[in-house]
């Protein structure tokens, strides 16, 4: 067992993979629940993710490539946070 290590899995496919990795490493497994923040007009393209406790992780490369302004991102994030 790895001390102080935890394997994290995301629902919709990631938990199954994380379970195999956790077993191989003999490490504990936990699940992270997040909501994807999709790009405007391309909702399947993730520009960010919001965790169930409100932590925001941004994909700055995609945000920059799509030229999404901060105000628009804030509105997208607010919509997803309201759904949690």
Secondary structure as a PSIPRED ss2 file (coil, helix, strand):
# PSIPRED VFORMAT (PSIPRED V4.0)

   1 X C   1.000  0.000  0.000
   2 X C   1.000  0.000  0.000
   3 X C   1.000  0.000  0.000
   4 X C   1.000  0.000  0.000
   5 X C   1.000  0.000  0.000
   6 X E   0.000  0.000  1.000
   7 X E   0.000  0.000  1.000
   8 X E   0.000  0.000  1.000
   9 X E   0.000  0.000  1.000
  10 X E   0.000  0.000  1.000
  11 X C   1.000  0.000  0.000
  12 X C   1.000  0.000  0.000
  13 X C   1.000  0.000  0.000
  14 X H   0.000  1.000  0.000
  15 X H   0.000  1.000  0.000
  16 X H   0.000  1.000  0.000
  17 X H   0.000  1.000  0.000
  18 X H   0.000  1.000  0.000
  19 X H   0.000  1.000  0.000
  20 X H   0.000  1.000  0.000
  21 X H   0.000  1.000  0.000
  22 X H   0.000  1.000  0.000
  23 X H   0.000  1.000  0.000
  24 X H   0.000  1.000  0.000
  25 X H   0.000  1.000  0.000
  26 X C   1.000  0.000  0.000
  27 X C   1.000  0.000  0.000
  28 X E   0.000  0.000  1.000
  29 X E   0.000  0.000  1.000
  30 X E   0.000  0.000  1.000
  31 X E   0.000  0.000  1.000
  32 X E   0.000  0.000  1.000
  33 X C   1.000  0.000  0.000
  34 X E   0.000  0.000  1.000
  35 X E   0.000  0.000  1.000
  36 X E   0.000  0.000  1.000
  37 X E   0.000  0.000  1.000
  38 X E   0.000  0.000  1.000
  39 X E   0.000  0.000  1.000
  40 X C   1.000  0.000  0.000
  41 X C   1.000  0.000  0.000
  42 X E   0.000  0.000  1.000
  43 X E   0.000  0.000  1.000
  44 X E   0.000  0.000  1.000
  45 X E   0.000  0.000  1.000
  46 X E   0.000  0.000  1.000
  47 X E   0.000  0.000  1.000
  48 X E   0.000  0.000  1.000
  49 X E   0.000  0.000  1.000
  50 X E   0.000  0.000  1.000
  51 X E   0.000  0.000  1.000
  52 X C   1.000  0.000  0.000
  53 X C   1.000  0.000  0.000
  54 X C   1.000  0.000  0.000
  55 X C   1.000  0.000  0.000
  56 X E   0.000  0.000  1.000
  57 X E   0.000  0.000  1.000
  58 X E   0.000  0.000  1.000
  59 X C   1.000  0.000  0.000
  60 X H   0.000  1.000  0.000
  61 X H   0.000  1.000  0.000
  62 X H   0.000  1.000  0.000
  63 X H   0.000  1.000  0.000
  64 X H   0.000  1.000  0.000
  65 X H   0.000  1.000  0.000
  66 X H   0.000  1.000  0.000
  67 X C   1.000  0.000  0.000
  68 X C   1.000  0.000  0.000
  69 X C   1.000  0.000  0.000
  70 X H   0.000  1.000  0.000
  71 X H   0.000  1.000  0.000
  72 X H   0.000  1.000  0.000
  73 X H   0.000  1.000  0.000
  74 X H   0.000  1.000  0.000
  75 X H   0.000  1.000  0.000
  76 X H   0.000  1.000  0.000
  77 X H   0.000  1.000  0.000
  78 X H   0.000  1.000  0.000
  79 X H   0.000  1.000  0.000
  80 X H   0.000  1.000  0.000
  81 X H   0.000  1.000  0.000
  82 X H   0.000  1.000  0.000
  83 X C   1.000  0.000  0.000
  84 X C   1.000  0.000  0.000
